């Protein structure tokens, strides 16, 4: 079981889900998709956005919110919404965490948010804009959890192709 879990409630745009799948594969986060989905899972746009990472994913599908909560009864869920009372950086995330995001056109259901005020969080942005792109929001959230953990489990430094960092003039 993954420590970091990304939950998409009724995602609508295949490219976003594909990008999120790629982020999950790159970080080792598990992906949870709550139906109905706005696309077929074999959609070309979905596969193209995720490129060749589909075999590296831990992915689970659910038939609605009740199914998700029934199969994850003790999940520590944080609900991402533009309407939350506190910022996502004001939280110390537990070891095993579920970061839930709503569909692109409507976000998460308001009754769900209302009943989980303590774990509803937002990514601050200018007040005149509606929201960030879903895949960008997921990346921001995942990397905040990793930042809090000093990027544990992720590669610390990449190598250049034609040069060595040690040879660079600083």
N, C-alpha and C positions, 0 to 999 in steps of 0.2 A: 504494500500500500504506500502510495506517495504521501509525503508530508504536505506538499502544496497541491491543492486541487482547484482547478478552474471550472466553474459551473456556468453554463450558458443557458438561460431560460428562454426557450423559443427563438433562437437566432433566426434571422431572416435572410441575411446576405451571405452567399457562399464564400466570397472572397474574404470577408472578415473572419469567418470560422476557419478557413484555410490558414490565414495568417496567425490566428490564435493557436491552431494546431502546431504550427511551426515553432511558435514561442514555447509551447508546452514541450515539444520534443527537445528543443535546445536547452531547456532548464530542468527537464525531468519532472515537470508538473503533470498531474493527471488531468484529463479533459472529461468533463461530464456534460452531456447534451440532453436537455429536457425538451421532449416533443410537445407540440408539433414543431417541426423544423420548416423553414420557408424554402427548402430546396431538397433535392434528392441527395443522399449521402454520396452517390457516385457522380455527382455533378462535376463536369470538367473544370469549371471555375474553382471549385473547392479543392480539387486535386492539384490544379496548377498553382494555387496560392500556397499550398502546403508542400509543394514540390515532391521530393523523394523521401519525406520524413514520416509518411503514414505508418510504416512498419516499426517506427520507433516510439509510437504513441501508446499510452495507457488510456483507453477511451471507453466510456460507459454511457449507455443510452437509457433514458427513463421515459415512461409514459405519463408525464405530468409531474407537478410539484409533490403531490401526495406520494407518488412512487419514489421520488428522490428522497423525501424525508423518511419514508418507511424503510428504505434500504440504508439510510445513514442517520439513524436516530440520535446519535450522540455527536453529530458533526458540529464543529465550531464554525458557524457560517457568518461571514461578513458580507453585507449587502451594499453594493456600489450603486449610488444614485446621485444625481445632481442636487437632490432635495434633502440630503442628510444634514443633521445638525453639527457634525464634526468632520474634520479632515482625515483622510486615510493615513496620514503620518502621525496622528495623535493616538494611534493604537499600537500596542505591542502584541503582535500576532502570536498565537499559540503554536506549538511545534507542528501539530497536524491541523491545517486550516483549509477551509473552503471559501473561496472568493467568488461570490455570485454576481452575475451581470444579467441585465434584462435585454429584451429584444431592441433592435436598433430604433424602431419607430415609437416605442412607448415606454421603454425601460421596464423595471420590475413592477408588479402589481402594488398599488398603494396600500392595500390592506396588509400585505406581507411586510412592507416597510414599517407601517404604523405599529405592528405588533412586535417589531424587532428594532426599536429605536436605538437601543444600546449598542447594536452591532451594525447599524447603518452608517456608512461613511461616504464622503464625496472627495473628488479630486478638484481642488480649487481652480477656478478659471474666471475669466471676465464675465460680468453679469449679463452682458448683452448677447451672449452666445448660448445656444441650446445645450450642446454637449460636445465632448471629444468623440472621435471615431472609436467604435467598440474595441477593435483590435489594439489601438493605441492605449486605451484605458486599461485593458488587461495587462499589457506590457508594463505600464507604469506600476500597477498593483503588484505584479509578480516580482519585479525588481526591488520594490520597497521591502517585501518580505525577505528577499535575499540580502538586501543591504543591512537589514537588522541582524542578519545572521552572518555578517562579514563575508558574504558571497560563498559560504560553505558549499563545497561540492562543485563549484563552477571553476573553469580554467582561470587562472590568475593573469597570465600574460601570453599573448599570442606571438608568433614569430612572423617576421616579414618573409617574403618569398626570395628576394634577391639580396637582402642585406641582413646584418646582425645588429640588434639594438646596441650591443656593446661598442660597436664601431661608430656610432652616431656622435656628431659634435653637439654638445649641449651648450 
